[in-house]
Amino acid sequence: MLKLYNTLTHKKEPFEPRESGKVRMYVCGITAYDECHLGHARAAVVFDVVYRYLKFLKYDVTYIRNFTDVDDKIIKKSADTGQSCEAITAKYIQSYQEQMTRLRVLAPTEEPRATQHIKEMVGLIERLIANGLAYASGSDVFFEVRKFRGYGKLSHKKIDDLESGARVEIDEKKKDPLDFALWKGAKPGEPEWDSPWGKGRPGWHIECSAMSMKYLGERFDIHGGGRDLMFPHHENEMAQSEGVTGKAPFAKYWLHNGFVNINAEKMSKSIGNIRSMPAILAQWDPEIVRYFLLSNHYASPLDFTDESMTNAREALRRFYETLNRFYQTPDGAETPALPLAETEKVFQTSLDDDFNTAALVGGLFDQIRILNKFLDEGRRPTAAAKKELVAGLQRISAVVAIFDADPAEFLQKQKDQGIQKLALSEKQINDFITERKQARLAKNWQRSDEIRDTLASHNVVLKDNPDGTTGWEIKIA
């Protein structure tokens, strides 16, 4: 049975959607003012697995992921560059979708944009004022935090202990520093829309309430996003949504993926260590990046380093190298000592446990070690065993979207990319290997060692297989 860790309750709970057989899920998307980065990619990949696995479990899933296309950062970029806000957001939304496609992230059911839902936002603000939870101050409107009894229940913060955070504006128009903007009066040169309080634009938080309610209803099943959004964004979103409807909880399960650090430091524009996805995918194969993002439990922190990415690449290389050996071994009469049914059991058991992709990856590599032992013993699998392994991996890959490349193609691709950084050609490497084999047959161990050392000096590492063949790999990032 599927269990989820619910941020709202701080407990792992059995998943029981509000409506049998159907799941409604909302995940906060990007603010489209710059290239998407590794943190955005992690959230997208994590909730892509959630989406895929819920469908694997035969749920009818409605998945909404929004775009913020009106925001202070977008307006500032427009002022700095002279481009319109529309041109900026269109550019970065398109780039985000392209990068996510490369990472094999499925498109959600809908990808609404904030500027397309101003009417819905105004309607919610009017209801909050009528309910006594919001007030107009000039052409601005604020949510009155202390009037909402449940404030702080998602982030588990006590209201009296809260201080104004980085995204909580200090404004003389507010009754209390903790009150947050629902509507901002127009300023010269900024985008603006009509409202009962004068021309202006929506605050950040109200957009998600308006879009989630429009597509999923006043209460739905799963709300997701990065841990950095838990407070104040999700806390404010929950407060205003429940303040409008009087119904709680707004979302039954709240899931938050962990932070991505860069070389053990928090990813931040102020530090200057933001890694954009176009730059990362120019250096690393998309499957390697996706594997890296799923190699830890989604709620745990993840540290991006050259070493961690090299380790991810080497893990996939070992995986595909074993599969390649397995598939290319001539058919025999033996079933490998690989419990294929157990592999799929590990798959479902792992993902049933709060989408634990780290446990799944570990379980798969346990089976790969068993398969390697089978091959090292010189045993030959049946044709049926090969087909069964292919089918099992396809079922797993349908959810995690890794482990299903053609092994020979993946390995050749990695070699080709590595060779581009070498002073040696593939032909030269193979010629060295042939010469080394002849030296070994002649028991010329000195020459054999010299060739190995020469190749190692060029970051080419040889591997002598039990069947007498010699493979090689490139040990560079």
Buried (B, 14 or more C-beta within 10 A) or exposed (E): EBBBBBBBBEEEBEBEBEEEEEBBBBBBBBBBBBBBBBBBBBBBBBBBBBBBBBBBBEBEBBBBBBBBBBBBBBBEBBEEEEBEBBEBBBBBBEBBBEBBEBBBBBEBBBBBBBBEBBEBBBBBBBBBBEBEBBBBBEBBBBBBBEBBEBBBBBBEBEBEEBEEEEBBBEBEBBEEBBBBBBBBBBEEEBBBBEBEBBBBBBBBBBBBBBBBBBBBEBBBBBBBBBBBBBBBBBBBBBBBBBBBBEEBBBBBBBBBBBBBBBEEEEBEEEEEBBBBBEEBBEEBBBBBBBBBBBBBBBBEBBBBEEEBBBBBBBBBBBBBBBBBBBBEBEEBEEBBEBEBEBBBEBBBBBBBBBBBBBBBBEBBBEBBEBBBEBBEEEBBBBEEBBEBBEEBBEBBBEBBBBBBBEBEEBBEBBBEBBBEEBEBEBEBBEEBBEBBBEBBEEEBEEBBEBBBEEBEEBBBEBEEEEEEEBBBBBEEE
